[in-house]
Each structure stands twice: as C-alpha cells, then as structure tokens.
C-alpha cells in the first residue's frame, strides 16, 4: 500500500524537516498549485492502492502505467503534465529521487501527446466590441449589476487574471487624474509577492467612474474589492472567488448573444491584449499592462490579431 499522504496540515508529504522549513517548502508554490497537486496526488495514490503499487517511492514503470491509464480515460496531456509535476514535487520534498525524470516517463508522455494530440483549446477573447455588448446587459440599478460591470471593465482594462481580480483590495487602488494605479500584490508570475503596479486608463469606457459607483453603492471602504452579493442585493464581508469571475464572464457573454462555452475568466485578459494589438499599440506598452515576462507569449496574441494586416498576398490574391 502507498505511504504518500496529502494531509490538510502539510498539503504534501515533505519528509522529516523542521516546522519552519516545512512551511517555506509549502509556500514555494501558489495556493492554486497546491490545491491542484493535492487533487492530482489523491488520484495517483488511489490508482496505486487499487493495484497494490507503491506511490512513495514510485517506480518509473508505475508512473508510465498510471499515465497510460489516465490517457485511456480521456485525461488531457496538459493535465497529465501537471500530475507528473505533483508526483515529482512530493518525491523531491520528501528527500527522494523522483521517478518522473526517467526516460520511460518522458517517452510515455511524448507518445500520449502524439497519439491524442496536445492542442490547447483556447477560449475567445473578450475584445472591446464584445465588452461593450456584455456591459450593456448589466442591470446598474442593483449593486450586483454595478459590481459585475466593474469586474468586466476592470478585468479587461487591466488585463487581469481572474485570481488577481478576485484578490484585489481597496488599498491596492490609487485613483489619479487619468485613471488609477493598481498594485497586484501577488500573481502567477510573481510568486514571491514582490508586487506589480499597473496603470488603468479611464478613457471612453469610464472604468474608474464605474468602479467608484460600485464602491459607493456597496459601501465598501476597506478590505476586499469585489465581494459576493446576497439575494437581497447586499454585499458579503469576504472576497469573491476566482471561479465566480469566470461565471460572471460566461453569464454576460450569453446575455450578449455569445456562446458562453467560448469564454472564460481569461477572456478579459486576452481581450485587452488582442484589442490593444489591433489598435496598433506598442508591444512593450502592452506588456506593461499584461505583465508578461515573455515577448514570445504576447507575440502569439499579436500575430492572431494582425494575421490579415499587410498580408503577403494582399496585392495579388
């Protein structure tokens, strides 16, 4: 039987280390990653137990068979990659050599990708035209409608990830003449929580005006910026979840006559980058807002937005 544990106190087995070191090891990954790893490890341990195989330490053959079984169950290559990372993390933090580095494991993953394909299903970008359509569906006579409109606009204007948007607090915002400066205390690309400050341009969308209107109506003077709303249209004293952000995007996409399945929380972020590119914005200025560290990542959005611009065959096709 397996010896791998995923208790709520330690999140992952991390060997015989002191309490302080244990906490630092836990905090080396984001909470979202730890949550995913706990789920992945639970699945792996259950699979091993059902076959009387050791999960800690696991053999390369065990990992390879696990991956093959998961692939046959329809699990995507990207999810399998994460599950391999979870097993690797558990072994390494327990002071064990990780079986995931064996060529048998990498060859199995490669074969799965070739067999089922590793194409990423990309969601639609909520470009500025779609944003106008979506915010037109917000009932601004209610606090919930004001909040949802502010979420859609700020998420778009700041190219926010949904977790970043959900984690904002009022103290993170400084309203200025041209808009606002917003400090993102921690994000996917800033796990050490050094903080990043971006400029939110007010402009024609009146992002800051809409945000102030929501804050005043909700009576928010400190703490979490975006909060759950009760059925009686009252704000709760807690932060909204990142999943709720995605739900809101889908809801208003559908209300605007769009296919909600094509949209996600990431649609606001990709929508800003795509719209900025289509308008001819400088690549590095886009990165100032999106906070991407890789030019290549942003160039992917730019290429899609400008695919037909100055096309090589435009003069003769």
RASULCOR-V510485 format. One line per field, one symbol per residue. ss: DSSP state (~ for helix, > for strand, _ for the rest). psi: psi as a letter, one per 20 degrees, with the letter a starting at -180 (. if undefined). burial: 1 if it has 9 or more other C-alpha atoms within 8 Angstrom, else 0. A space follows every 50 residues. Layout:
# RASULCOR-V510485
ss = ???
psi = ???
burial = ???
This chain:
# RASULCOR-V510485
ss = __________________~~~~~~~~____~~~~~~~~~~~~~~~~~~~~ _________~~~~~~~~~~~~~____~~~~~~~~~~~~~~~~~_____~~ ~_~~~~~~~~~~~~~~___________~~~~~~~~_______~~~~~~~~ ~~~~~~~____~~~~~__>~~~>>>>__>>>>>>__>__>_____>>>>> >_____~~~~~~~~~~~~_____>____>_____>______~~~~~~~~~ ~~~~~____~~~___~~~~~~~~~~~~~____~~~~~~~~____~~~~~~ ~~~~~____________
psi = qqjpqlqhhigqpkamrrgghgghggjiqrhgghgggggghggggggghi jlqphoqqqhhggghggggghhjjpqhhhhghhghgggggggijkqppii iqhhghhggghghhgiqkppopqqpmrhhhgghgiiipnjiqhghgghgh ggghhghjlqqhhgghiqqhiipoprgidqpppohqrhjmhjlhqppqpo pfbhilghghghgggghikoirbpgpqqprhjlqqqlrqqqhhhgggggg ghgghjjrohiiqahihgghgggghgghijqpghhghhghkqhphhghhg ggghhkhiplqhjhii.
burial = 01000100011111000000010011001100010011011101101110 00111011010111011101100010100111110111011111000111 00011101100110000100001011110110111011010011111111 11111111111111111111011000001111111110011000100111 11000011011011100100000111111000111000110100111111 11111100010011111111111111110010100111110100000110 11001100000000000
